[in-house]
Amino acid sequence: MYRVPFEDAASEFIEKRSRFISHIWRVETEAEARARIEEMKKTYHDARHNCWCYLLRDANVVRYSDDGEPQGTAGQPMLNVFQREQITDVCCVVTRYFGGILLGAGGLTRAYARGAKDALDAAGTCTMQLWSIWDVPCTYPLFERVKLEIAACGGMVRDTAYGADVVIRAAFPDDGAEPFARALRELSAGALEMAPVGEEFLPGPREQRAGGPEDGTARS
């Protein structure tokens, strides 16, 4: 299991007249992360700085850039937010429009950390875990009941194929498949058996995050 952003998100704040705009995405490859960064550089081409970081679970890839800010005041503080929260497969860009007032190294560090954290708070987090994937044969009269049983066992419907009968492709976390298999046999008087397809990492529900200020958050 591992934790990732629940969804893409953006946030913004003003610190001593400088405008900080943050964007965050769930990504799976360096190419995807680089494309997001380039997109922000084009969108905010007139900004003084587009600082970024990304972390990828595969190959343990970690990259960041201060993009012209003093070394260690932007990319690394952003990265620390995600490492502290144990978030991976994430890309974040914090854009700064300079407001004419110098923030100093400490002020920059806090501001960029806040940008990353505000974006993560807006995106939310979820846990990726290994789900088992099954093909579930089903007659049309039992279709709605079978979908209810899938949900009751903590599963979800990934796809549905309609023919002479219905085949539902369903995913189950942990031990959810076994109780559903029993329910399916009971519903069909033993006539229906589901077939294993494989396994896949899938996101869970959005997790509740504690509010309140944390270390690394800029304060007025």
C-alpha positions in Angstrom: 0.0 0.0 0.0 1.1 3.6 -0.6 -0.4 7.1 -0.4 -1.0 9.4 -3.4 -3.0 12.6 -4.0 -6.7 11.9 -4.3 -7.2 14.3 -7.2 -5.6 17.2 -9.1 -5.9 20.5 -7.4 -4.7 24.1 -7.2 -4.4 26.7 -4.5 -3.2 30.3 -4.1 -2.1 32.8 -1.5 -0.4 36.2 -1.1 2.7 36.6 1.0 4.2 40.1 1.3 2.8 41.1 -2.1 4.2 38.0 -3.8 1.6 35.8 -5.3 2.1 32.0 -5.0 0.0 29.7 -7.2 0.3 26.0 -6.5 -0.8 23.0 -8.7 -0.6 19.3 -7.8 -1.2 16.1 -9.8 -1.0 12.4 -9.3 1.5 11.1 -11.9 3.0 7.7 -12.7 6.0 8.5 -15.0 8.7 11.1 -15.3 7.4 12.0 -18.8 4.0 12.8 -17.3 5.5 14.9 -14.5 7.7 16.8 -17.0 4.7 17.5 -19.2 2.9 19.0 -16.2 5.8 21.2 -15.4 6.2 22.4 -18.9 2.5 23.1 -19.1 2.8 25.4 -16.0 5.9 27.1 -17.4 3.9 28.0 -20.6 0.8 29.0 -18.7 2.7 31.2 -16.3 5.5 32.2 -18.6 5.6 35.8 -17.2 6.1 34.6 -13.6 9.5 35.1 -11.9 9.7 31.5 -10.8 8.0 28.1 -11.5 9.5 25.9 -8.8 8.7 22.2 -8.8 9.2 18.7 -7.4 8.0 15.2 -8.1 8.3 11.8 -6.5 7.7 8.5 -8.2 7.2 5.2 -6.5 8.7 3.1 -9.3 12.5 3.3 -9.2 12.3 5.7 -6.2 12.6 8.8 -8.5 12.9 12.1 -6.6 13.4 15.4 -8.5 13.1 19.1 -7.7 14.1 22.6 -8.9 14.4 26.0 -7.2 14.0 27.7 -10.7 16.1 30.7 -9.8 15.2 31.1 -6.2 18.1 30.8 -3.7 19.4 27.2 -3.5 17.4 25.1 -1.0 14.5 27.6 -0.5 11.9 26.2 -2.9 12.1 22.7 -4.4 13.5 21.0 -1.4 10.9 22.5 1.1 8.1 21.4 -1.3 9.6 18.0 -1.5 9.8 17.7 2.3 6.0 18.2 2.6 5.3 15.1 0.5 8.1 13.1 2.1 6.8 14.0 5.6 3.2 13.0 4.6 4.6 9.8 2.8 3.0 10.8 -0.5 4.3 9.5 -3.7 3.4 9.5 -7.4 3.0 13.2 -7.1 4.1 16.3 -9.0 3.8 19.8 -7.7 4.5 23.2 -9.2 4.5 26.4 -7.2 4.5 29.6 -9.3 5.7 32.9 -7.8 4.9 36.4 -9.1 7.3 38.6 -7.2 5.7 41.4 -5.3 8.7 43.7 -4.8 9.4 42.7 -1.2 12.2 40.2 -0.4 11.1 37.4 1.8 14.6 36.1 2.8 15.6 32.5 2.8 13.4 31.6 5.8 10.4 33.3 4.3 10.8 31.7 1.0 11.2 28.2 2.6 8.0 28.7 4.5 6.1 30.1 1.6 7.0 27.3 -0.8 6.3 24.7 1.8 3.0 26.3 2.4 2.3 26.3 -1.3 2.9 22.5 -1.5 0.9 21.8 1.6 -2.1 24.0 0.6 -2.2 22.2 -2.7 -2.0 18.8 -1.0 -4.8 19.8 1.4 -6.9 20.8 -1.6 -6.2 17.6 -3.5 -6.7 15.3 -0.5 -5.0 11.9 -0.1 -5.9 8.3 -0.6 -4.2 4.9 -0.2 -3.4 2.8 -3.2 -3.8 -0.9 -2.4 -3.8 -4.2 -4.3 -7.3 -5.2 -5.4 -8.2 -8.6 -6.9 -10.1 -8.3 -10.3 -12.8 -10.8 -11.2 -15.3 -11.5 -14.0 -18.7 -12.1 -12.5 -21.3 -13.8 -14.8 -24.8 -12.6 -14.1 -28.3 -13.0 -15.5 -30.3 -9.9 -16.2 -32.9 -10.5 -13.5 -30.1 -10.7 -10.9 -28.0 -7.8 -12.3 -29.1 -5.1 -9.8 -28.9 -7.4 -6.9 -25.4 -8.6 -7.8 -24.2 -5.0 -8.0 -25.6 -4.3 -4.6 -23.8 -7.4 -3.2 -20.5 -6.2 -4.8 -20.8 -2.9 -3.0 -21.8 -4.5 0.2 -18.6 -6.6 0.2 -16.5 -3.4 -0.3 -16.0 -4.0 -4.1 -16.6 -1.8 -7.1 -17.8 -2.4 -10.7 -15.0 -1.7 -13.2 -16.8 -2.6 -16.4 -19.9 -4.4 -17.7 -20.3 -6.5 -20.8 -23.8 -7.1 -22.1 -24.7 -10.2 -24.2 -27.0 -13.1 -23.8 -26.2 -12.6 -20.1 -24.2 -9.9 -18.3 -20.5 -10.2 -17.3 -19.5 -7.7 -14.6 -15.8 -7.0 -14.1 -15.5 -6.3 -10.4 -12.6 -5.4 -8.1 -12.3 -6.3 -4.4 -9.9 -5.1 -1.7 -8.3 -7.5 0.8 -10.6 -10.4 1.6 -13.8 -8.9 0.0 -13.9 -11.4 -2.9 -14.6 -14.5 -0.7 -17.8 -13.2 1.0 -19.0 -12.0 -2.4 -18.4 -15.4 -3.9 -20.5 -17.0 -1.2 -23.3 -14.4 -1.8 -23.2 -15.0 -5.5 -23.6 -18.8 -5.0 -26.5 -18.2 -2.7 -28.2 -15.8 -5.1 -27.9 -18.1 -8.0 -28.4 -21.4 -6.1 -24.9 -22.4 -7.0 -25.3 -21.7 -10.8 -22.9 -18.8 -11.0 -19.2 -18.7 -10.3 -16.9 -15.8 -10.8 -13.5 -16.1 -12.5 -10.2 -14.4 -11.4 -8.7 -11.9 -13.9 -5.7 -10.6 -12.0 -4.6 -7.9 -9.5 -4.3 -4.1 -9.8 -3.3 -1.2 -7.5 -6.4 1.0 -7.2 -7.1 4.2 -5.1 -9.2 4.0 -2.0 -11.6 6.7 -0.8 -10.5 10.3 0.1 -8.9 10.3 3.5 -9.7 12.8 6.2 -6.8 15.1 7.0 -6.2 16.9 10.3 -6.5 20.7 10.0 -4.5 23.4 11.7 -1.0 24.8 11.1 2.0 22.5 10.7 5.7 23.1 10.6 6.7 24.6 7.3 3.5 26.6 6.9 3.9 30.3 6.3 2.3 32.6 8.8 1.4 36.2 8.5 
